[in-house]
Amino acid sequence: MSFGIRIGIFVIGVFLFLVILELVRRKKFREELSLIWLVIGIGLILSSFADRIIDPLALTLGINYPPALVFVLIFFMLVFAMLYFSIVISDLKSKNKELSQKMALLEYRVSSIAGEEESSTKD
């Protein structure tokens, strides 16, 4: 990989990392979701030097084609990201159901109180 490409990937990784930190600082991005993006930013920064790490590691693991190791690692990262977001969605769905039930109970109470007031004013 040429030096210019390494610098470009490094700059993009640092830029992504700083953008995520700024979004968290401004409260426009939740902290728990930002962790995944910060890891991706760090991954981009480290990937600018990855061929010096991946090639010997792949050969040590018995993988003859080192980019295959990268694809396997990315695949597992995506699987874990999907699992994490599935958990978040499931939690939000449960909270949404609970809030809907509470809102329905409150609407019922308000309408019953309003009904009692109307009946008492008619008497």
N, C-alpha and C positions, 0 to 999 in steps of 0.2 A: 504494500500500500504506500502510495507516495506521501511525502511530508505535507503537501497542501491539503490532501484529503484528510489526513490525520488532524490537522489544525481545524479544518472545517467541521468535522464531527465533534471535536472537542468544544469548539465555540458554540455549536448548536446545543450540546448537552449543558453547558454552563448557562446559556440563555434560557433554556427550558427550566432548569433548576431555579434560576433567579425569578422567572415569571411566576412559578408556582409559589415560591416564598412570598412574593409581593401580593399575590391573590389571597393567600392565607392571612397575611398581615392586615389587608383591607377587609377581612371577613367576607370575602366573596367566594371562598372555597373552604369546605369543611376540612378540618385537620385530618380526620381518619381517612378521607378519600385522597388527600394530598400525599399521603405516605407512599401510595403506589406510584404516583407521578414523580415524586422525588427519587424513588428507586429507579424509575425509567431514566430520569435525568442523569443519575449517577452511572447507570448502565451505559448511556451514550458517551459519557466522559471516559469511562473505562474502555469502551469499545474502540476508542481511537488507538489504544495500545493492545487490543485483543489478540491480534495475530501472533504476537510474541508470547502470549500465554496459552492461547487455544491450540496452536500447532503441537507444542510438546505435550500438553495435557491430552489431546486426542490420541496421539501416538502411544502415550502411556496407558490409556484406556483401551487400546487396541482398535481404534477407529482409524481406518486408512484415509478417509476423506474428511479433514478437519472441519470444513463448513457444515458437515452433517451434525457435528456436536453442537454447533451454534443453533441450528434449527431445532434440535432436541431440547436444548435449554429454553429457547423461545417458546416452544410448544408447552413445556411444563409451566413456564411463567404465565402463559395465557390461560391454562387450565386453572391454576391457582387464582388468577384474577377473576375468572368466571365464577369460581366457587365463592370467593369473597363477595362479589357483587350479588350473587344469588342470595347469600345470607343477608346482605343489606336490604335487598328488595323484599325478602320474606319478613324481615323485622318491620319495615315500613308498611307493608300490607297489614300486618297485625295491628300496628299502631293506628292505621287509618280506619280499620274496622272498629277498634275500641272507641276512637273519637266519634265515629258515625253513630254508634250506639249511645254514647253520652249525649250527643247533640239531639238525638231523637227523644231521649228521656227529658232533657231540658225543654224541648218544644212541647212535649206532652204536659209537663208541669206548668209551663207558661199558659198554655191554652186552658188547662183546668182551673188555674187561678183566675184567668180572665173570665171564664164561664161562671165561676162563683161570684165574682164581682158584679157581673151583669144580672145574675138572678137576685142578688141582695139589693141592687138599686131599683129593680122592678117592684119589689115588695113595699 
